[in-house]
């Protein structure tokens, strides 16, 4: 009996891992289609299971637009960077300078004393 439980738990862990990889690493449209399918499945469930609200939330999540790779505006790489203007004052303002004296050194792991 324990081997059946062990095998089912390992199988569930592998299934969950595959599910996560498919939804997070797969195409963006895959997530929307899976959410839409789950929404339809939960909507057809019997009413005593009370899955109507979950179905509505999944439907709303499926209707939202897939975000870009950073989770932001979804126009990564499409914006053009402004051309740098000629002049020393503009290039100096864009450059960050840190004095050498302000840069701290990391302590070596072997030089802890003792």
N, C-alpha and C positions, 0 to 999 in steps of 0.2 A: 504494500500500500504506500509506503514511503517513497518508493521509486516512481510510482505514478504521480505523486504530488511533486516530487523533485523535477521530473521531466516536464510536467505541466507548467511549473514556475519558470523553468529555463526557457521553455517554448514561449511563454507569455513575455518574458524579458526580451527575447529575440524579436518577437513580433512588434513589441513597443519600440525597440531600437530601429527596426526597419521602417516602421510608421513615421518615426521622428525624422529619419534620414530622407524619406520620400517627400515629406511635407516641407522640411526646411531647406533641403539641398536641391529639390526638384524644381521644375518650372513654377513660376508664380501663379499661373492659371490653374495648376493642379490643386492648390489650396482652395481656391474659390469653387472649383467643381466638387471637391470632397465635402466642403461645408454645405453646398447646395444639396448634394445627395443625402447627407445626414439630416438636413432640415426636412427634406421630403419624407425620409424614413420615420423621423420622430413625429411628423404631422399625421402620419397614417397609423400611429400607435393607438391602442385603446385609451379612452379618456381617463380610466381609473389610474393610469400610470402618471398622469399630470405632466406630460412632456410637451405641452403646447407652448409654454413660455420658452423652453429651451429651443424648440423649433423656430420660434420667432427670432430669438437672439442669433441663432446660427444663420438664418436667412438674412438678417441685417449685416452680419459679419461677411457673408458671401457677396453682398451687394457693394461693400466698400471696395475702393480701388486698391490694387496691390501696390505696396510702397516700394521705393527704390532700395538699393542695396544698403544704404546707410539708414533707412527708415525715415527719410526726410522728404524732399520735394519731388523725387522721381525724375529729375532732369540731370542726372549726373553726367558731366562731360559735355553737355549740350551748350552750356554758357561759355561765351568767349571771355577770356581774361582781358582786362583793359591794357592797352599798350602802355609801357612805361614812358613817362614824359622825360624829355631831356632836361638836364639841370642837376647840379650837385645837391641842392636842397631837397629835391624829391627822392633821390636815391638814398640820401643819408637818413631820411625819415622812414624809409621802408626797411632799412637795415637795422638789426638789433645788435648792439655792441655790449659785451660784458667784460669789465676789467679782469685781468688775469688774477689779481689779488683777491677778487671775490669768489673765484672758483675754488671750492673745497676739494680736498683729496679724500678718497675712501681709504679707510684703514685696512691694511692687509690682514687676512685671517690668521696668518702665521705670526704677526707682530703684536699679539695681544698682551704680551708680558706675562710674567707669572713665575 
